[in-house]
Amino acid sequence: MNQYAARIAKELSVTPAHAGAALDLIDEGNTIPFIARYRKEATGSMDDGVLRALDERYAYLKKLDEQKETVKKAVTEQGKWTQELEQALAEAETLAQVEDLYRPYRPKRKTKASVARERGLEPLAERLWQQQRGDDPMALAKEYLSEEVADEEAALAGARDILAEQIADDAALRGQLRTLYQKKGVLETKATDDTAQSVYEGYYDYTESVAKAAGHRVLAIDRGEREKILRVSVQVPPEQAQTIVLRFAVKNHSAAAQQVQQAALDALSRLIAPSLEREIRSELTQAACEGAIAVFGQNLQQLLLQPPIKGKVAMGLDPGYRMGCKTAVVDATGKVLDTAVVYPVPEFKKVEQAKKTIKGLIQKHGVEIIAIGNGTAGKETELFAAEVLSELAQEGVKGISYMVVSEAGASVYSASELAAKEFPDYDVNLRSAVSIARRLQDPLAELVKIDPKAVGVGQYQHDMPPARLAQALDGVVERCVNSVGVDLNTASAPLLGRVAGLTAATANNIVAYREENGAFHSRKELLKVKKLGPKAFEQCAGFLRVPGAKDPLDTTAVHPESYQAARGVLERCGFALEDIGTAKMSELEATAKAYGLEKLAGEVGVGVPTLQDILAELVRPGRDMRDSLPKPLLRTDVMDMKDLKPGMELTGTVRNVIDFGAFVDIGVHQDGLVHISQICNRFIKHPSEVLKVGDVVTVWVLSVDEAKKRIALTMKQPKQANG
């Protein structure tokens, strides 16, 4: 079994056998989605989230052991390796603890202590450290005078510098003081100019316990410090810190001990405190970043898994002033049918012409839904669209609705090489309109083309460590794409590139093969694609669907390795392959249970979890998990901010979930904020416990500030809102 299995199993509350199997599968090069979906027996049905946590912990522990070996080699080369150090290193559980142990041996730049050592004062420091009662420090110091050491006080000062560094480098002492900082530390912020106006005014004279510091406040403080608006420090009770250091260093009340006491207090103020303050600040920032990345990931997942509005002709409106409102009409498959540029903003005096153009496009192509970008001129465009739909309804053209969609990242996509390749005949602005229309039809397929950081559902994302943020968000995209599955014959290269086992290169090769040879007729045909070998096929095949394939199993999420088992299940339960997709299959699960799941699984050579997945797929082949989610909120009319009154009840869509609340689109262009205290009547640590991006919720208006464009909302009944 993998050497880390037992430890990780305990930390993640899984069995050692399952943890070991998962680690072995990872080491063999299997992807997380593949393991989660198709190796449930081995892993005890660990889900994607647990497997990713296991993989991250595995990487950390390997790095920890590598660092221990590096330290051992470095200290051994210095001839200072000891049994005590070996034991301490073996017991170290974090990289910080390993760093503490290595600190005394790490090559240092020139310090006050190194200068003192060069002047021959180390023996004096060692003698003072013994703290013998009869020693006279001044008398001892006389023996070390030289051209560089002018008098006894200079000698003692140098010896104290050596002792201070020695004390500051002690791993056990640093451990005690680190615990003090973590438990009793206080984050303190002051303004560099308390008369200046800024968004950080709440932090001009602010304190918060390190142990309880909220992530979003830590990130705000960090940013204020970077912008030189705030001065930040971490304070601990000074007498407690001094007591810990003096208890460690001072043995008695001798004259030599008084020298050691001076050195110890110097070590605390000059060397230990600044170092631990940096370390604690770094830990707070890292924890805050991890929290923000987790929230970003949750929001991104909900955004990507928004239910598609399938089978409808869509119009995309990308609002703008000077450049006009870019318009695109796409058919039910996302193919562009028509484009135009209109000027619906009244100041251009072209509203009637814009109405004529939009109505003409709607009637010509049978547009059923309209997607409106929420950027510049979005409000005016939404008012215009609502007016057009009202006029059409009066003219007998009914049943058309619209939805305001986030256009975050649309400009990034439209200017990309991918968009240029996809739409070589359209300019950048029209490509945005196409993207906005497609976001309503299939959010996942369209948003996957955009850098996850640019989709507008994060908090402080620009302050995150780029590599860590990218890793986490890429994992979310991968999870979503593989959960939903991908149509092999229609998927774009960016979408295919997110499928487990495929790379950007193999995804492009699949598209190239498709363009050259036509549609795929089976999954097995994938093996003809350039550079897509057996291992890649194993990882990706189950997540790729071939609608209309000769073998019905190719339309399901059943993995090719389980086709024989699936056929065995059908045969034993009295069904045929041809029954897949028919009403008759609704009886399969009941028939299998009557047969006996364990018996059936044993006979066809799979575990019960895999059998249950096979049954679910045979009953509902090609099922899209998003279809079972609540549909997005479509509108036909719009309100203005001035129409809002306290107590008014509205229905809205959650656009973003952040640490202190959630922003909700209520159809007035400006999203309203539901503060965490107004989400529900019970205590919650984070809004994500109750809300997720895309939720359709009932809210009541608490207050409206038109000047600052702020809307405060509550999800509590008005009579409870202030309770």
SVG drawing of the C-alpha trace seen along z (x, -y; Angstrom):
<svg xmlns="http://www.w3.org/2000/svg" viewBox="-52 -65 96 80">
<polyline fill="none" stroke="black" stroke-width="0.4" points="0.0,0.0 1.1,-3.5 3.2,-4.8 0.9,-7.9 -2.4,-6.0 -3.0,-5.6 -2.2,-9.2 -4.3,-10.7 -7.2,-8.2 -7.3,-9.4 -7.3,-13.1 -10.1,-12.6 -12.1,-10.1 -11.9,-7.3 -10.5,-3.8 -6.8,-3.2 -7.6,-0.6 -9.6,-3.1 -7.1,-5.8 -4.3,-3.5 -6.2,-2.4 -7.0,-6.0 -3.3,-7.0 -2.2,-4.0 -4.7,-5.0 -3.4,-8.6 0.2,-7.4 -0.7,-5.3 -1.7,-8.5 -5.5,-8.2 -7.5,-11.4 -9.7,-12.5 -13.0,-12.4 -12.2,-8.9 -11.4,-7.6 -14.5,-9.2 -16.8,-7.8 -15.3,-4.5 -13.3,-3.2 -15.9,-3.4 -15.3,0.1 -11.6,-0.6 -12.1,-4.0 -15.3,-3.3 -17.2,-5.7 -15.1,-8.8 -16.5,-11.8 -14.5,-14.3 -14.0,-16.7 -12.6,-14.1 -10.3,-12.8 -8.9,-16.2 -8.4,-16.9 -6.6,-13.5 -4.4,-14.4 -3.5,-17.8 -2.6,-16.3 -0.5,-13.6 1.4,-16.2 2.0,-18.2 3.3,-15.1 5.6,-14.2 7.0,-17.7 7.4,-17.6 9.5,-14.4 11.5,-15.8 12.3,-18.9 13.3,-16.7 15.8,-14.9 17.1,-18.2 17.7,-19.4 19.3,-16.1 21.7,-16.3 22.6,-19.9 23.2,-19.4 25.1,-16.2 27.4,-18.0 28.2,-20.5 29.1,-17.6 26.4,-18.6 23.8,-15.8 22.7,-14.3 20.2,-11.7 18.2,-14.4 17.8,-16.4 16.9,-13.2 14.1,-12.4 12.9,-16.0 12.8,-16.1 11.0,-12.7 8.3,-14.1 7.9,-17.4 4.4,-17.5 4.6,-20.8 7.0,-22.6 7.2,-25.5 8.4,-23.0 11.0,-21.7 12.1,-25.2 12.4,-25.9 14.7,-22.9 16.9,-23.9 17.1,-27.6 20.3,-27.2 22.1,-25.5 20.9,-27.5 23.7,-29.6 23.0,-33.2 23.8,-36.5 26.1,-38.8 24.5,-39.4 25.5,-41.0 26.1,-37.5 28.2,-36.4 30.4,-39.5 30.8,-38.7 31.8,-35.1 34.4,-36.4 35.9,-38.5 36.4,-35.4 33.6,-36.0 31.8,-32.7 33.7,-31.2 32.6,-34.2 29.0,-33.7 29.2,-30.0 30.6,-30.8 27.9,-33.4 25.2,-30.8 26.4,-28.5 25.4,-31.2 27.9,-30.2 27.2,-32.1 30.8,-33.1 31.6,-34.4 32.2,-38.2 31.2,-39.0 33.5,-42.1 36.4,-40.0 35.7,-37.3 35.3,-39.9 38.9,-41.2 40.3,-38.1 38.6,-38.9 39.8,-42.4 41.5,-43.1 41.7,-45.8 38.1,-45.0 36.9,-44.6 37.8,-47.9 36.6,-47.3 34.8,-44.9 31.3,-46.3 31.9,-45.7 32.9,-42.1 29.8,-41.5 27.6,-43.2 29.0,-40.8 28.5,-37.8 24.9,-38.9 24.4,-39.1 25.5,-35.5 23.3,-34.4 20.3,-36.4 20.6,-34.6 21.1,-31.2 17.9,-31.8 15.9,-33.0 16.9,-29.9 15.6,-27.4 12.8,-25.4 11.1,-24.6 11.0,-28.2 9.7,-29.4 7.0,-26.7 5.8,-28.0 5.8,-31.6 4.0,-30.7 1.3,-29.1 1.0,-32.3 0.7,-34.4 -1.9,-32.0 -4.1,-31.9 -3.5,-35.4 -2.4,-37.5 -4.3,-40.5 -4.4,-42.0 -4.1,-45.7 -4.5,-48.3 -4.0,-52.1 -4.4,-54.7 -1.2,-56.2 -3.4,-59.3 -6.6,-59.2 -8.0,-62.3 -7.9,-60.7 -11.2,-59.3 -11.0,-55.7 -12.9,-52.5 -10.7,-51.3 -12.0,-53.9 -13.5,-51.0 -9.9,-49.8 -8.3,-53.2 -8.3,-52.1 -9.2,-48.4 -8.3,-45.3 -9.4,-41.7 -8.2,-38.4 -5.9,-36.5 -7.7,-33.3 -11.1,-34.7 -10.0,-37.0 -12.5,-36.7 -10.9,-36.0 -12.6,-38.8 -11.4,-41.3 -7.8,-39.9 -7.8,-40.3 -9.2,-43.9 -6.5,-44.8 -3.8,-43.3 -4.9,-45.3 -5.1,-48.5 -1.5,-47.9 -0.3,-47.4 -1.9,-50.6 -0.1,-52.3 -3.4,-53.4 -3.0,-51.1 -0.2,-50.1 -0.7,-46.6 0.8,-44.7 0.2,-41.6 0.4,-42.3 0.6,-39.7 0.6,-40.3 4.2,-41.5 4.6,-40.1 3.5,-36.6 6.0,-36.6 8.8,-37.8 7.9,-35.2 8.2,-32.4 11.6,-33.6 13.1,-34.3 11.9,-30.9 13.7,-29.3 16.9,-31.2 17.6,-32.4 18.7,-29.8 19.4,-32.0 20.1,-35.5 23.8,-35.5 25.7,-38.3 26.1,-36.1 22.3,-35.4 21.7,-39.1 23.7,-39.2 21.7,-36.3 18.4,-38.0 19.4,-41.1 20.2,-38.8 16.9,-37.0 14.8,-40.2 16.8,-41.4 16.2,-38.1 12.4,-38.5 12.1,-42.1 14.6,-42.2 14.6,-38.6 11.6,-36.5 8.7,-38.9 9.2,-40.4 9.7,-36.9 6.6,-35.4 4.6,-38.4 5.4,-37.9 4.7,-34.2 1.3,-34.8 0.3,-37.4 1.3,-34.9 -0.8,-32.2 -3.8,-34.5 -3.5,-35.5 -3.0,-32.0 -6.1,-30.8 -8.1,-33.8 -7.0,-33.0 -8.0,-29.4 -11.4,-30.4 -11.9,-32.9 -10.8,-30.4 -13.3,-27.8 -16.1,-30.3 -15.0,-31.3 -15.0,-27.6 -18.5,-27.0 -19.9,-30.0 -18.1,-29.0 -19.5,-25.4 -23.1,-26.8 -22.6,-29.2 -21.3,-26.4 -24.1,-24.1 -26.9,-26.5 -29.7,-24.7 -29.4,-25.2 -32.4,-26.6 -32.4,-24.0 -34.0,-23.9 -34.8,-27.7 -33.7,-30.3 -31.8,-33.0 -30.9,-36.6 -27.9,-38.0 -27.7,-41.7 -24.3,-43.1 -25.1,-46.6 -23.0,-49.7 -23.2,-53.5 -20.8,-54.8 -20.4,-51.4 -24.1,-50.6 -25.7,-47.4 -24.2,-44.4 -26.9,-41.9 -26.7,-38.2 -29.3,-35.6 -28.3,-31.9 -30.4,-28.8 -31.2,-26.1 -27.7,-24.6 -25.8,-27.9 -25.2,-28.4 -25.2,-32.1 -28.2,-33.1 -27.9,-36.9 -26.2,-39.9 -26.8,-43.6 -25.8,-46.7 -28.6,-49.0 -28.7,-52.1 -31.5,-51.7 -30.2,-54.4 -32.5,-57.5 -29.7,-60.1 -28.7,-58.7 -32.2,-59.3 -32.3,-56.0 -34.6,-54.1 -37.4,-53.6 -34.9,-52.3 -33.5,-49.9 -37.0,-48.7 -37.7,-48.0 -34.5,-46.1 -34.9,-44.0 -38.6,-43.2 -37.6,-42.2 -34.9,-39.8 -37.2,-38.3 -40.0,-37.6 -37.6,-36.5 -35.9,-33.9 -38.6,-33.0 -36.5,-34.2 -37.9,-32.8 -35.5,-34.1 -33.2,-37.1 -30.0,-37.3 -28.9,-40.8 -25.4,-41.5 -25.3,-43.3 -22.4,-45.8 -22.3,-49.4 -25.7,-50.6 -27.3,-47.3 -30.1,-49.1 -31.1,-51.1 -30.9,-48.0 -33.1,-46.0 -35.7,-48.8 -35.6,-48.9 -36.0,-45.1 -38.9,-45.1 -40.6,-47.8 -40.1,-45.8 -41.6,-42.7 -44.6,-44.6 -45.2,-46.1 -44.8,-42.7 -47.3,-41.2 -49.8,-43.9 -49.1,-43.0 -49.9,-39.3 -46.3,-38.0 -46.2,-36.5 -44.2,-34.0 -40.8,-35.8 -38.9,-36.5 -35.5,-37.8 -32.8,-37.3 -30.0,-39.5 -26.8,-37.5 -23.4,-38.3 -21.2,-39.4 -18.0,-38.9 -15.3,-37.5 -17.2,-38.0 -14.8,-40.6 -11.9,-38.4 -13.3,-35.5 -14.3,-37.7 -10.7,-39.0 -9.2,-35.6 -7.5,-33.4 -10.3,-30.8 -13.0,-33.3 -11.2,-34.5 -10.9,-31.0 -14.6,-30.2 -15.9,-33.5 -13.4,-34.7 -16.0,-36.7 -17.2,-38.7 -15.6,-41.6 -14.8,-41.4 -17.9,-43.1 -20.3,-40.9 -18.5,-37.8 -19.5,-39.0 -23.1,-39.1 -22.9,-35.5 -21.3,-34.4 -24.0,-36.2 -26.8,-34.4 -25.1,-31.0 -24.6,-31.5 -28.3,-31.3 -28.6,-28.2 -25.7,-26.2 -23.8,-28.1 -21.2,-25.3 -20.3,-24.9 -19.9,-28.6 -18.2,-29.7 -15.7,-26.9 -14.1,-28.9 -13.2,-31.7 -10.5,-31.8 -12.4,-30.9 -10.9,-33.9 -12.8,-36.2 -16.3,-35.0 -17.1,-37.4 -18.2,-35.3 -15.1,-35.7 -14.1,-37.9 -10.7,-39.5 -9.6,-37.1 -6.9,-39.5 -5.3,-39.1 -5.1,-35.3 -1.9,-33.4 -2.4,-32.9 -1.1,-29.3 -3.2,-28.1 -6.3,-29.9 -5.9,-28.5 -5.4,-25.0 -8.5,-25.2 -10.7,-26.7 -9.5,-24.3 -10.5,-21.5 -14.0,-22.9 -14.3,-23.3 -13.1,-19.7 -15.5,-18.4 -18.5,-20.2 -17.7,-19.1 -17.2,-15.5 -20.3,-15.5 -22.4,-16.6 -20.7,-14.7 -19.8,-16.0 -21.3,-15.3 -18.3,-14.1 -19.7,-15.4 -20.6,-18.9 -18.3,-19.9 -15.7,-22.7 -12.0,-22.1 -12.0,-24.1 -14.9,-21.9 -13.2,-18.7 -10.0,-19.9 -11.6,-19.8 -12.6,-16.1 -10.6,-13.8 -7.6,-12.4 -7.7,-14.9 -5.3,-17.8 -5.6,-20.9 -3.6,-19.1 -5.7,-15.9 -8.9,-18.0 -7.8,-19.9 -6.9,-16.6 -10.5,-15.3 -12.0,-18.4 -9.6,-18.1 -10.5,-14.4 -14.2,-15.3 -13.7,-18.0 -11.8,-15.6 -13.9,-12.4 -17.3,-13.6 -19.1,-12.7 -17.9,-9.9 -20.0,-6.8 -18.6,-5.1 -16.4,-5.7 -13.9,-3.2 -13.3,-5.4 -11.5,-7.8 -8.5,-5.5 -8.0,-6.6 -7.4,-10.2 -3.8,-11.3 -1.9,-11.0 -5.0,-9.6 -3.7,-6.3 -5.2,-3.6 -4.6,-5.4 -6.2,-8.6 -9.1,-6.6 -9.6,-4.8 -9.7,-8.1 -12.0,-10.0 -14.3,-7.5 -16.9,-7.3 -17.4,-11.1 -17.9,-11.4 -21.3,-10.7 -22.1,-9.7 -25.8,-10.4 -27.2,-8.2 -24.4,-5.7 -25.0,-2.1 -24.3,-0.8 -26.7,-2.4 -24.2,-2.2 -22.1,-4.8 -24.8,-7.3 -24.6,-6.7 -22.0,-7.3 -21.4,-3.5 -17.6,-3.0 -16.6,-0.8 -14.8,1.5 -18.3,2.2 -20.1,2.8 -20.0,6.6 -21.3,6.2 -24.1,3.9 -25.2,6.4 -25.1,9.1 -27.4,7.0 -29.9,6.5 -29.9,10.2 -30.4,11.4 -33.2,8.9 -35.0,9.8 -34.2,6.7 -32.4,6.1 -29.9,3.3 -32.7,2.0 -34.8,1.2 -32.4,-1.5 -34.1,-4.8 -37.6,-3.3 -40.4,-3.5 -39.9,0.2 -36.6,-0.6 -38.4,-2.2 -38.9,1.3 -35.2,2.2 -34.2,1.0 -37.1,2.8 -36.4,6.0 -32.7,5.8 -33.6,5.3 -35.9,8.3 -33.1,10.3 -30.8,9.2 -28.2,6.5 -25.3,8.3 -26.1,11.5 -26.4,9.6 -23.2,7.6 -21.3,10.8 -22.6,12.6 -21.6,9.7 -18.3,9.1 -18.7,5.6 -19.2,4.1 -22.6,3.0 -21.7,-0.8 -20.8,-0.3 -23.9,1.9 -26.1,-0.9 -24.4,-3.5 -25.0,-1.1 -28.7,-0.7 -29.2,-4.5 -27.6,-5.1 -29.5,-2.3 -32.8,-3.7 -31.9,-7.3 -29.3,-7.3 -27.5,-10.6 -29.3,-12.2 -28.1,-15.8 -27.9,-16.3 -28.7,-20.0 -32.2,-19.2 -33.3,-18.4 -32.3,-21.8 -34.7,-24.8 -34.9,-26.7 -33.5,-30.2 -35.7,-33.1 -36.9,-34.7 -38.5,-38.2 -40.8,-40.1 -40.8,-43.4 -38.4,-45.7 -38.5,-48.0 -36.5,-51.1 -34.5,-51.6 -36.8,-54.5 -39.8,-52.1 -38.4,-50.2 -40.0,-50.7 -39.1,-49.3 -41.1,-46.1 -41.7,-45.4 -41.6,-41.6 -39.6,-40.6 -38.2,-37.5 -34.6,-37.5 -31.6,-35.4 -28.5,-35.0 -25.6,-36.4 -22.7,-36.1 -22.1,-34.6 -19.4,-36.3 -18.3,-36.0 -20.6,-38.7 -23.7,-38.0 -25.1,-37.5 -25.9,-39.8 -29.3,-39.2 -30.5,-40.4 -34.0,-41.7 -34.6,-43.1 -33.5,-46.7 -30.1,-46.4 -28.4,-47.1 -28.0,-43.9 -29.2,-44.1 -27.2,-42.9 -28.7,-40.4 -26.3,-40.7 -25.5,-37.4 -27.6,-38.5 -30.7,-38.8 -30.5,-35.4 -32.3,-33.3 -33.4,-33.2 -30.7,-30.8 -27.0,-31.5 -24.9,-30.6 -21.1,-30.9 -21.2,-31.5 -23.9,-32.5 -23.0,-29.4 -24.6,-27.2 -28.0,-28.5 -27.5,-30.1 -25.7,-29.3 -25.2,-31.1 -28.3,-30.8 -30.8,-30.2 -34.1,-31.9 -35.2,-33.5 -37.9,-35.7 -36.6,-38.9 -38.0,-42.0 -36.5,-45.5 -35.0,-46.9 -33.6,-50.2 -32.6,-51.9 -29.8,-54.5 -30.2,-55.8 -27.2,-58.2 -24.8,-55.3 -26.7,-52.8 -27.1,-50.5 -30.1,-48.2 -30.4,-46.4 -32.5,-43.2 -33.7,-40.6 -34.8,-37.0 -36.7,-37.2 -40.4,-38.1 -40.7,-41.9 -42.0,-41.5 -38.9,-39.3 -36.3,-41.4 -35.2,-43.3 -35.4,-40.4"/>
</svg>
